[in-house]
């Protein structure tokens, strides 16, 4: 196996110069860079990043923990995070915690043991193992999506209250008054914030809402809608995720009801399949890819000392109106 000394000898430079070239150091002449990269290719040299990590105390690895890897919403965020990390020379260690406290603690402990340079958590709660760490200035921990005023770390998110209120305003503008809302778990900050937006809109329009609880999954959307249909039938259903909205539309079909002719449905996230449902789903678009990229950029800024204060970055959302919402049928006559 070739060594860095072998590369240096073939290229006619010092080992320090080889190291600077491989680290992307800018102030190296093109001819020297070409000789070094040519020698690396001919010799098949593979840098020993483990040894480098011990010398520099930098692993070039970031941990991203996610509560549910099967959720399409999180998958889109992770894609953006990985793109930004790789562009900056970092690898991503992905942890699917399933909201399991022991799993969250295990990944947090990896950061404390210096097995990664930073951690992004896409869940709602800071792992207790990091409580002491984040009290120090420059702690390399960032939250994505689940912003809460109680968190003491930097974060990237949208304004969930405003987004939910905008969705409700759309339904009220169409003439809906019997509106059912299907939330996620009520202990989640995003569920509470969106419900606050729902109620603020309802108060402005002099309306009321029936609230049912899901867990952001398709199955919970089916179950909550079936339960809602046992009472006075709503003319519109607002779901706090697109997956639940897809479940709601399925439950309406099973009950012999049409969307939007009998019941309008609106979702949240604008996942890839939202335009391809039947009918195409009206929803609130979250910039999932950008959330992933911005969380990584923010974290690397902290790691490299460019970000020294807590930053809560709010990205823009957008209401995307498609075919699943329309005026209630009694107004069409």
N, C-alpha and C positions, 0 to 999 in steps of 0.2 A: 504494500500500500504506500503510495507516494506521500511524502511529508511536505510541509511548507518550506523546509530547507531545500528539498529537491526542486520545487517550483522556483525558488529564488535563484538557485544555481543555474537552471536552464534559462531563466529570463535575464540573468546578469544583474540582479538587484538584491537589495537586502530583504530579510524576512519582514522587516517593518513595512517596507514598501508594498510587499505582497499583501500584507494585512490591510494596508490602507486601500488598496485597489478592491479587495474583496469586501471591504466595509462600505464601499461607495464614496470614499473620500474624494472631494471635488478637485483638490489641487494636486493632481497627478497628470503629467503630460500625456497626450494621446499615444505617443510612441511607446512609452513605458507601460501604459495601460494595455496596449495591444500585445506587448511581449508577455506580460504577466497572464493575461487571459488565454493567450495561445499556449503557454506552458501548462496552465491548469487543464486545458482541454486535452493536450497531448498526453499528459501524465494521468489524467483521470482523477485529479486531486479532489478530495472531499473534505472541506473544512471541519474541524472538530468543534462543533458548536457547544458541546458540553463543557469542554475546557475553557472556551471563550466565556461562557457564562460564569464560571468560577472566577475568572480574572476580572470581568467587568461588572459582576453582580447584576447582569441583565440577561434575561432568558429569551427575549423577543417573542414571548408568548402571552396571549391574552385569554382569560377565561370568560366565556359568555354562558350564563345559566338561564334556562328557560323553563317555565312551569309545565309546558306541554308541547313537545316537539311535533306532535301530530297536527297541531292547529296551524292552518295555512297562514294565518296572520303572523305568527311568530316565525314561520319558515321564511317569509318575505323579508322580515327584519334581519334575520341571520344572514341572508344572502348579501344584503347591503353592508352588514358589519364585516363579513369576510372579505368583500371586495376592498373596503377601505383599509382593513388590516394588512392584507397582502400587498397593497400598493405602498404601504409604509414599512414593509419588511417584517411584519409580525405574522405569526401563525395563531389560529384560533383554536382553543380547546373548548368544545361544546359540551355542556352538562345539562341533561334533561332531568330536572329534579322531581317533576311530578308533584310539586308543592310539598315534597317530603322534607321535613326539617333536618333530618340526619344527612340527606344528600346535600342540602344547601350548606350545612356546616362543613361537610367534607371538602367541598370546593373552596369555601372560605378559608379553610385551614391550609389548602394548597398555596393560596396567596400569602398567608402569614409565614409559610415555610420558604418563601421566595422561589416557588416552583413556577411562578408566572409573574409578569410585571404589573398586571392590573386585572380588574374584574368588572364586568358589566352584568348586572342582574336585571332580568326582565320581569321578575315577580314584584309583588307589592311590598314585601317586608325585607329589611336589611337583616342578613343572617347574624344572629347574636355573636358569633365568633369575631365579627368585624366591628363590634360596638366600640371597643377600645381603639382600634386602628383608625377609624374615621374621625376620632376626636383630634387627631394630629393634623397639622396643616399639610396639604398636598397628598392626602391619602388617595391612592389610585383606585378609586371605586366610583362607578357611575351607574345610575338607574336609567332604564329605558321604558317608556310607555306608562308605567304605573305611578305617575307622580303623586306625591302626597306632601302636604305642608309639614308633616311630621318627620320626613326624611331629612337627614343632615348631610346628604351628598349631592353632587351635581346631577342633573337629569335632563333628558330630552323627551318631549311629549307634545301633545296637542292640547288645546283648551277644550276639555271634554264637556264642561258645562255649556259653553257657547255652542258646541257642535250639536249636542242633544237638543238644545233649545231651538236651533235652526231647523232640525228635522221636524220637531213638533210644529213650529211655525208654518212649515210647508203643508202639513196635514190640516191645520186650522184654516189656512188660506184656501184650501180646496173645499172647505165646508164641513170637515169631519168634526164631530163632537163626541161620539162614543169611541174613544181611543183606548186600546189596551197596550200596555208597555210590558215587554219581557226583559227583565234585567239579567245581568250576570250575578254571581254570588254577592250578596249585599255587604259582605265584609271586605270586598275589594274596593280600593279607592276609586277606580274608574267607574264602578257601578254607582257608588254614592254620588260622585260628581255629575254623572250623566242624569241621574234621577233628580238632582237639584236643578239641572237645566230643564228637564221635563216639567217639573212643578212650577218653575218660574214662568215658562211659556204658558202653561195652563192657567196660571193666575192672571197673566196679562190678557188672555182671551176669554176669561170667565168660564173656563171648562174644568172638567175633572177627568181623572184617568183611573183605570183599573190596573193594578200592578201585580204581575206574576214573576216568579223567580226561576231563572234557568242557570246554566253553567257555561254559556257561550257555545255549546255543542249543538249539532243538528238534532240529536235525539231530544235534548231538553227543549228545543224549539217546538218539536212535534208535541211533546207532552204538555207543555204550558199552553199551547194553542188549543189543544183538545180540552183542557180544563177550562179555558176562557170561554169556549163555545157552549159550555153547559149553562152559562148564565145568559144575560141579555147579549145578543150578538153584537160585537163591535163592528164599526164600519172601517176601522183601520187598526193595524197592529204595528208598533214600533219595536224592533228587536235590537238589543245592544250588541249584536254581532251579525255578520252576514250568514254565518253558519246557522244560527238560530232562525234567521229570516227564511232560509231555504227550508228548514224544518217546518216553519209556520206555513209556508205555501204548500208543502206536502200534506200537512194536516187539514188544510182547507180543501184540497182536492179529495182527500179521503172522506170528508164530510159533505161532499157534493157541492161545494161552494167555489165560485170563480174569483180569481184575482186579476184585475182590481174591480171587476164589475160588482161583486158582492162585498169583498173586503180588500182594502188596500194594504200593502205590506212595504215597510221600509226597514233597511238594515243599517249596519255600521261597519266600516273598514274598507269596502270596495276591494275585496279579494279578486283574484284573477277570474274566477268563474261567475262573478256577479253580472257581467253583461250577457252571459250565455244561459242564464236561467230562463224559464218560461213562465210568466213574462220576465223580461230583463229587469233586474232588481234596482230600484231606487235606493240609494245608500249614501252614507257620509264617507267620503274618501279620506283615509289616513295616509300620510306619505310614508308608508312602511319602509321602503328601501332607504329613504333619506333618514329616517329615525335610526336605522342600523348604522349608516355611514357617520352620522353626526355623533352618535354615542362613542364610536371608536375614535373619531377625530378629537373629541373632547377628552377622552381617557388618555390618549397619547399626548395631548397637550399637558395634562397633569403629570404624566410620567416624565416628560422631558422638561418640566419646569416652566413651560410657557403659560400655563393656567394655574394661578395661585389662589383664586377665590372661588367660592361656590357659584356655579352658573346653572340656572334653570332655563333651558332653551325651549321656547314654545314654537312649534312649527305650524304652518297653516293647514287647515282642513278645508274640504270643499263638499258641498251638497251636490250629488250627481243625480239628477232626475231622469228616470227611465220609465218603463211601462208599468211597473207594479203599483203605482199610485195614481189615483184619479179621483174626481169628485164622487161623493157617495151617490148611490143610485137614486135616492129620493129627491136629490137636487137636479138630476138629469131629466126628470120627467117634465 
